[in-house]
Amino acid sequence: MLAPRSTSPNPERYVIPNLRNACRILKLLGRQRKGLKAADLARELKVPVTTTLRIMSTLCLEGLARKVDGRFELGPVLIQLGDVALAGTEVRDLAQPLLLRLTELTDETSHLAIPCDDRALIVAVQDSPHPLRAASRPGFLADLHCSATGKIFLAYLHRDRLAGILEENVPVPRTPATLTSVSAIKKEVDLTRKRGFSLDNEEFHLGVRCLAAPVFASDGTVIAALGITAATLRFPKDRIPEIAAKVNSIAQELSRLLGHVGSGGS
């Protein structure tokens, strides 16, 4: 007897190759703040240079990319599109007053991140009153292995595929303190889950310490990470318990607003 034919559509069947390549190029440019030449894009994505140039000409015409000094970078239209996308993010809207309260409690810059393309996307920032700040701005994509928010996602979303994540996104040593080996990052992931918060101990920027806690949705899934960024002079190691308690308290409140009941679990 013949097996019944599957009625499930194959998503690959409807893919437009060069449209997909354009999307991949935009994502790649988002990770390269200094921009990339056409040859670099073609080599990275394994696309012919002529095809890459046609794609870039179209993206530039639509304002999604621009060419500066021979390098392509993201275009201004994406700012508008990004603002519209962020405006529709429920967790960001709910977090805004809580970030303000966290900054008032700690006197430091607070921020919210969501997972995006195996990175942590900063979607909201509440600046501290201090004139010297080291926090990333909304729209910044942080590496998972060396950012506090990224470590939350490694610990709660990607623990079961940690080796694969690190193979696809080879850990880059940002500072001498950056953890780059799979064993060291796995140990950090386990520690993060055990204590319920993550730390960036000068791993992304020297002289900067960050701490983050998970934000849970109603089904218990971690959908965001909330944390603070501060200079190590103002955030020495002996303040970690105090800061962790405040960050966790605000993260738990945001989780409750999202319908989560309970302490999160591991």
C-alpha positions in Angstrom: 0.0 0.0 0.0 1.4 3.4 -0.9 2.1 5.8 1.9 -0.2 8.9 1.8 1.5 11.9 0.2 2.4 14.6 2.7 0.3 17.7 2.4 2.7 19.9 4.5 4.2 22.5 2.2 8.0 22.7 2.0 9.0 26.2 3.0 12.2 25.9 0.9 10.0 25.5 -2.2 8.8 29.1 -2.0 12.1 30.7 -1.2 13.4 33.4 -3.6 17.2 32.8 -3.5 18.4 36.4 -4.1 15.8 37.8 -1.7 17.1 35.5 0.9 20.6 36.5 0.0 19.6 40.2 0.5 18.3 39.3 4.0 21.5 37.5 4.8 23.5 40.5 3.7 21.5 42.9 5.9 22.0 40.7 8.9 25.7 40.5 8.2 26.0 44.3 7.8 24.2 44.6 11.2 27.2 42.8 12.8 29.8 44.8 11.0 29.7 48.4 12.2 32.5 49.6 9.9 30.7 48.2 6.8 31.9 45.6 4.2 33.1 45.8 0.6 31.1 43.9 -2.0 34.0 41.3 -2.4 33.9 40.7 1.4 30.1 40.2 1.3 30.4 37.8 -1.6 33.1 35.7 0.0 31.4 35.6 3.4 28.0 34.5 1.9 29.5 32.4 -1.0 27.6 34.5 -3.6 29.1 35.7 -6.9 30.4 39.3 -6.8 28.2 40.3 -9.7 25.1 39.0 -7.9 26.2 40.8 -4.7 26.6 44.1 -6.5 23.1 43.8 -8.1 21.6 43.0 -4.7 23.4 46.0 -3.1 22.4 48.3 -5.8 18.7 47.4 -5.1 19.1 47.7 -1.4 20.8 51.1 -1.7 18.0 52.3 -4.1 15.4 51.4 -1.5 17.4 53.0 1.4 18.0 49.7 3.1 21.8 50.1 2.6 24.2 52.8 1.6 27.8 52.9 0.3 30.4 55.0 2.2 34.0 55.1 1.1 33.7 51.9 -0.9 32.0 50.0 1.9 28.4 49.0 2.3 26.6 49.6 5.5 23.0 49.6 6.8 20.7 52.4 5.4 18.6 54.9 7.1 15.2 53.3 6.2 16.0 50.5 8.6 15.9 53.0 11.5 12.2 53.7 10.8 11.4 50.0 10.3 13.2 49.1 13.5 11.3 51.7 15.5 8.0 50.4 14.2 9.0 46.8 15.0 10.1 47.7 18.5 7.0 49.7 19.1 5.0 46.5 18.7 7.1 44.6 21.2 5.0 44.0 24.3 7.8 43.2 26.6 9.6 46.4 25.7 6.5 48.6 26.5 6.0 46.8 29.8 9.7 47.1 30.7 10.1 50.9 30.2 8.8 52.0 33.6 10.6 49.1 35.3 13.9 50.1 33.7 13.4 53.6 35.1 12.8 52.2 38.6 15.8 49.9 38.3 18.1 52.8 37.3 16.7 54.8 40.3 17.4 51.8 42.6 20.9 51.2 41.4 21.9 54.6 40.1 23.2 52.8 37.0 22.2 52.3 33.4 19.6 49.5 32.9 18.7 47.7 29.7 16.5 45.1 28.2 17.5 42.6 25.5 15.7 39.9 23.5 17.2 36.9 21.6 17.9 37.6 17.9 19.9 35.5 15.5 22.0 33.8 18.2 22.8 37.2 19.7 21.2 39.5 22.3 19.4 42.5 20.8 19.3 45.5 23.0 15.7 46.9 22.7 15.5 49.5 25.5 18.0 51.5 27.6 17.5 53.7 30.6 20.6 55.8 31.1 22.1 56.5 34.5 22.6 60.1 35.7 26.4 59.6 35.6 28.1 61.5 32.7 30.4 58.6 31.9 28.4 55.6 30.5 29.4 52.5 28.7 26.0 51.0 27.9 25.1 49.8 24.4 22.3 51.6 22.6 19.0 50.1 21.4 19.5 48.1 18.2 23.0 46.8 19.3 23.5 43.0 18.8 25.7 41.6 21.6 27.6 38.4 21.5 26.2 35.7 23.7 29.4 34.4 25.2 30.7 37.7 26.7 27.6 39.8 27.5 25.4 39.4 30.6 22.2 39.3 28.6 23.7 36.9 26.1 24.7 34.5 28.9 21.1 34.5 30.1 20.0 33.2 26.6 22.8 30.7 26.5 21.8 29.4 29.9 18.0 29.3 29.5 17.4 29.0 25.8 20.5 27.3 24.2 22.0 25.1 26.9 21.1 21.9 25.1 22.8 23.1 21.9 25.6 25.1 23.4 28.4 23.3 21.3 26.5 24.0 18.1 25.9 27.6 18.9 29.6 28.2 19.7 30.7 26.3 16.6 28.5 28.5 14.4 29.5 31.7 16.3 33.1 31.2 17.3 33.7 33.1 20.6 35.8 36.2 19.9 38.1 37.4 22.8 37.0 41.0 23.3 39.2 41.5 26.4 41.7 39.3 28.3 38.9 38.3 30.6 36.6 36.9 27.8 35.7 33.2 28.1 36.3 31.5 24.7 36.5 27.8 25.4 33.4 25.6 25.3 34.2 24.1 28.7 34.6 27.5 30.4 31.4 28.8 28.8 29.5 25.7 29.8 30.7 26.1 33.4 29.5 29.8 33.3 26.1 28.7 31.8 25.6 26.2 34.6 26.6 28.8 37.2 24.2 31.3 35.7 21.3 28.9 36.0 22.3 27.9 39.6 22.4 31.5 40.9 19.6 32.9 38.7 21.6 35.8 37.2 24.6 36.3 34.8 27.7 38.4 35.0 29.9 40.0 32.4 33.1 40.6 34.4 34.9 43.0 32.0 34.5 40.4 29.3 33.0 42.8 26.7 34.7 46.0 27.7 37.5 46.5 30.2 36.4 48.5 33.2 32.8 47.6 32.7 30.7 45.1 34.7 27.2 44.0 33.8 24.6 41.8 35.5 21.4 40.4 34.1 18.4 38.3 35.0 15.9 36.2 33.0 12.5 37.4 32.1 9.9 34.7 31.7 6.7 34.5 29.5 3.5 33.0 30.8 4.6 29.5 29.5 7.9 29.6 31.5 10.0 30.4 28.4 12.7 33.0 28.8 11.9 35.7 26.3 14.1 38.6 27.5 17.0 39.5 29.8 17.0 42.6 32.0 20.2 44.0 33.5 22.4 46.9 34.4 25.8 48.1 33.1 28.2 50.1 35.2 31.9 51.0 35.5 33.7 48.6 37.8 34.7 51.6 40.0 31.0 52.0 40.8 30.1 48.3 40.6 32.8 46.5 42.5 32.5 42.7 43.1 31.3 43.2 46.7 28.1 44.9 45.3 27.2 41.9 43.2 24.7 40.4 45.8 23.0 43.8 46.3 22.7 44.5 42.5 21.6 40.9 41.8 18.8 41.2 44.3 17.5 44.4 42.7 17.8 43.2 39.1 16.1 39.9 40.0 13.3 41.7 41.7 12.6 43.9 38.7 12.9 41.0 36.3 10.5 38.9 38.3 8.0 41.8 38.3 8.2 42.1 34.5 7.7 38.3 34.3 4.6 38.6 36.4 3.3 41.3 34.1 3.8 38.9 31.2 1.7 36.3 33.0 4.4 34.2 34.5 3.6 32.5 37.8 6.5 30.9 39.8 10.2 31.4 40.2 11.3 30.2 36.8 13.1 26.9 37.7 16.0 25.4 35.7 
